[in-house]
């Protein structure tokens, strides 16, 4: 939030002064909402850009694919509220885990230690081939030897 001095001069009868004051308050509240929205949006864009810049193209694609899929679930009208909330949590975990892994790698490079492989709680690697509707409903994927 930007700090700025505001001085409002209100003249007229008490009724007119009250109406002017209400209008001024509404204008100030609108400005605050716009500033908050702008700050939040800009912060999210910068945070996402910083994270994405550290990822390889394959990791970016896999993360984007996962987030798009989870966003579709979260916005679905046929999913339960529990499923939507789970999708939102999985999306947040995927981003946080990715950021944590990249931070650990960057810290190891800075300290001169060999790179340590870490497992994340949320896999972002996409499947190599598309998943059929039956497989996605069942939550399993058959390997070629099992088919």
C-alpha positions in Angstrom: 0.0 0.0 0.0 1.2 3.5 -0.9 1.0 6.0 2.0 -0.4 9.3 0.8 -2.0 12.2 2.6 -5.6 12.8 1.8 -7.5 16.0 2.7 -11.1 16.3 1.8 -13.0 19.6 2.0 -16.7 19.2 2.5 -19.0 22.2 2.2 -22.8 22.8 2.2 -25.6 21.8 4.5 -25.2 18.9 6.9 -27.1 16.6 4.5 -25.0 17.6 1.5 -21.8 17.3 3.6 -22.9 13.8 4.6 -23.6 12.7 1.0 -20.2 14.2 -0.1 -18.4 12.4 2.7 -20.1 9.0 1.8 -19.1 9.5 -1.9 -15.5 10.3 -0.9 -15.3 7.3 1.3 -16.7 5.0 -1.5 -14.1 6.5 -3.9 -11.3 5.8 -1.4 -12.5 2.3 -0.7 -12.6 1.6 -4.5 -9.0 3.0 -4.9 -7.9 0.7 -2.0 -9.5 -2.4 -3.6 -7.9 -1.6 -7.0 -4.5 -1.0 -5.4 -4.7 -4.3 -3.4 -5.8 -6.2 -6.5 -3.0 -4.7 -8.6 -0.4 -5.4 -5.9 -1.6 -9.0 -5.4 -1.7 -9.7 -9.2 1.7 -8.2 -9.8 3.2 -10.1 -6.8 1.7 -13.4 -8.0 3.1 -12.8 -11.5 6.5 -12.0 -10.3 6.6 -15.0 -7.9 5.4 -17.3 -10.6 7.9 -15.9 -13.1 10.8 -16.4 -10.6 9.8 -20.0 -10.1 9.3 -20.8 -13.7 12.6 -19.3 -14.7 14.4 -21.9 -12.6 12.6 -24.9 -14.3 13.5 -26.7 -17.4 11.1 -26.6 -20.3 9.9 -30.1 -19.5 9.4 -29.3 -15.8 7.5 -26.2 -16.8 5.2 -28.1 -19.2 4.5 -30.8 -16.6 3.7 -28.3 -13.9 1.5 -26.2 -16.2 -0.3 -29.4 -17.3 -0.9 -30.5 -13.7 -2.1 -27.0 -12.6 -4.5 -26.7 -15.6 -5.9 -30.2 -14.8 -6.4 -29.4 -11.1 -7.9 -26.0 -12.0 -10.5 -27.7 -14.2 -11.4 -29.9 -11.3 -11.6 -27.0 -8.9 -13.9 -25.1 -11.3 -16.0 -28.1 -12.2 -19.7 -27.9 -11.4 -20.1 -31.7 -11.2 -17.3 -32.3 -8.6 -18.0 -32.3 -4.9 -16.7 -29.5 -2.7 -14.3 -31.9 -1.1 -12.9 -32.9 -4.5 -12.5 -29.2 -5.4 -10.7 -28.4 -2.2 -8.4 -31.4 -2.6 -7.5 -30.2 -6.1 -6.7 -26.7 -4.8 -4.5 -28.2 -2.1 -2.7 -30.5 -4.6 -2.0 -27.5 -6.9 -0.6 -25.5 -4.0 1.5 -28.5 -2.9 2.8 -29.0 -6.4 4.0 -25.3 -6.6 5.4 -25.3 -3.1 7.2 -28.6 -3.6 8.7 -27.5 -6.9 9.9 -24.2 -5.3 11.3 -26.1 -2.3 13.2 -28.6 -4.6 14.7 -25.7 -6.6 15.6 -23.8 -3.5 17.5 -26.9 -2.1 19.3 -27.3 -5.4 20.3 -23.6 -5.5 21.5 -23.8 -1.9 23.6 -26.9 -2.6 25.2 -25.2 -5.6 25.9 -22.1 -3.5 27.5 -24.2 -0.7 29.5 -26.4 -3.1 27.8 -29.7 -2.0 26.9 -32.3 -4.6 23.4 -32.2 -5.8 21.0 -34.3 -3.6 18.0 -36.0 -5.1 14.8 -35.3 -3.2 11.4 -36.8 -3.7 8.5 -34.5 -3.7 5.1 -35.3 -2.2 3.4 -34.4 -5.4 4.7 -35.7 -8.7 4.5 -33.3 -11.6 5.8 -35.7 -14.3 3.0 -36.2 -16.9 2.2 -39.6 -18.2 3.9 -40.4 -21.5 0.7 -41.3 -23.2 -2.9 -40.0 -22.7 -5.1 -41.6 -20.0 -8.4 -43.1 -21.1 -11.6 -42.1 -19.3 -11.9 -45.5 -17.7 -8.3 -45.4 -16.3 -8.8 -41.9 -15.0 -12.0 -42.9 -13.2 -10.4 -45.9 -11.7 -7.3 -44.0 -10.8 -5.0 -46.7 -12.2 -2.9 -46.9 -15.3 -2.2 -50.2 -17.0 1.2 -50.9 -18.3 1.5 -52.6 -21.7 2.4 -55.9 -20.1 -0.8 -55.9 -18.0 -3.1 -55.1 -20.9 
